[in-house]
Amino acid sequence: MYTFEELSQKLGVSVKTIRRYVKSEGIKYVDKDGAAWLFDDKALAVLRDRLATKHKKYQAVANAGKVNDKKAKSTEVRNLLLRLDQTGRTLASDQYLISVAEHVADMLKNDAGINKVIGKLDKAINRAQLIDDRYDDLTTQISQLSDKVDHLYDKLVHNIKSFDYRKMAKVNAEAFMDLAKSQRQTGSKGHGPLSTATHGQRRP
């Protein structure tokens, strides 16, 4: 199990960064030690993958920037690449932006029109923000559903623990005796649960 501080040491980033990714990726703690949240190896693997993706995006953007400086020398493209690097709060949006940065580098190498490159970058930044917004909505819905499930489970456990089995057994016994008494008074034969249970038995 790992605390925020231990995850920070293992991954070589600040606790603030770990907390941000735990929140953005919807990572849940698996236990608590006092007030401290504890995370398992699965959370560590998700965070490691998240940081690797972030670094890959930085490299893709840096490479596109070098191509721009060599080929197009566009200040607007450079600024948009910086914005692209700062955009993306989730794994999905970062993976999308990596492919965009790589595509932009290819466009610049092949002397694509600068307006096309600018349009590509501008659209990608807006689309990545939309991906993050939708991810936030989905995470909120999942969290609300999880809270409802937890509430229903707690209610079920409470009902099971508070259920009076002795009282229910007593009620069933009384109902059974009332039925037997009713059948004896009416002289019922061959019908009902009692007669079925005793059918075919000889009287002493």
Sequence and secondary structure as in RCSB ss.txt:
>XXXX:A:sequence
MYTFEELSQKLGVSVKTIRRYVKSEGIKYVDKDGAAWLFDDKALAVLRDRLATKHKKYQAVANAGKVNDKKAKST
EVRNLLLRLDQTGRTLASDQYLISVAEHVADMLKNDAGINKVIGKLDKAINRAQLIDDRYDDLTTQISQLSDKVD
HLYDKLVHNIKSFDYRKMAKVNAEAFMDLAKSQRQTGSKGHGPLSTATHGQRRP
>XXXX:A:secstr
 B HHHHHHHHTS HHHHHHHHHHTT    EEETTEEEB HHHHHHHHHHHHHHHHHHHHHHHHHHHHHHTT  H
HHHHHHHHHHH   SHHHHHHHHHHHHHHHHHHHTT  HHHHHHHHHHHHHHHHHHHHHHHHHHHHHHHHHHHHH
HHHHHHHHHHHH  HHHHHHHHHHHHHHHHHHHHHHT  S HHHHHHHTT    
